[in-house]
Amino acid sequence: MTNNFTINNDLLNALSSPVVKRTVNIAGHSTSVSLEQPFWDELVRIADERDISLSELISEIDEARGTNLSSALRLFVLMDLKNRT
């Protein structure tokens, strides 16, 4: 079987992205989330597109989540990207 999948430098960098722990403020309380940089970058982009702060976006996701916050943020980014296609 031939593999037609080519790994470019951007993909290689994303696949090697370390998890970074960040402190965020949700409803006046500080909490930490652990996310890879590409997910964080997408959250910033989404917040900018919606013309809201990153804290506001994370608060919205936090209110709707059914899993831990870091996972919910990743799933939110995934769904946003899927809805764009």
N, C-alpha and C positions, 0 to 999 in steps of 0.2 A: 504494500500500500504506500502510495506517495503522499507525503505531507506537503500541502500547498500553503502552509502557514509560515509566513516570514516574520521574524522578530526584528523590528527596527529599534533604533536607539531609544526613542521615546518610550516604547513599550518595555524595553529592558530596564530603563530607569524607573518606570512605574512599578514594575514587578520587584524591584529592589528597594523600594521606598520603605524606610523604617517607620514604625509606629511612633508617633510623637504625642506625648501627654500635654494637654492644654487645659488651662483653667477658663471656664466660661461662667457668665452670670445669668442665672435663670430665676426670674421673679424675685430678685433681690438676694439670692443665695448663690454662693460660689460652689461650683462642682467641677470635676475634671472629666475630660473625655480623651480617649486614646484613638487617634486616627492617623492614617497615612496622609502625606502631603497632598496627593492628588484628590482625595476626598475633601480635604479642607479647602483646597482651591476651588472645587466645584461648589461647595457651600457658599463661599464668598461670592462667586459669580451669580448664583441663584439669588442671594440676598440683594446684590446690586441690581439685578434685572427686575426684582420686585420693588425696588426702591425702599427697602427696609434694612434695619441694622442686622448684623449677623446674630446678635443676641436675640432679637425678635424672631428671626427664623428658627433658631434653635429652640426657643421657648414654644413656638407653634408645634414643632416636631415632638418636643418633650410631652406636651399635653396629649398628643394623639398616639404616643408610642405604646407598644405592647411587649417590648423587650428592653434590654439595657440601652442606655442612651447612645453609646458609641455605635452599636449595631443598628439602631434606628436611624442614625444619621447616614450611615453607609447605605441602608436600604432606601432612604429618601432620595439620595443622590442617584442611585441606580434607577429608581422609578422615574425621576425627572429626566434622566438621559434616555430611557426607553420611550418615554412619551414624546420626545423630540423627533423620533424617527417615523 
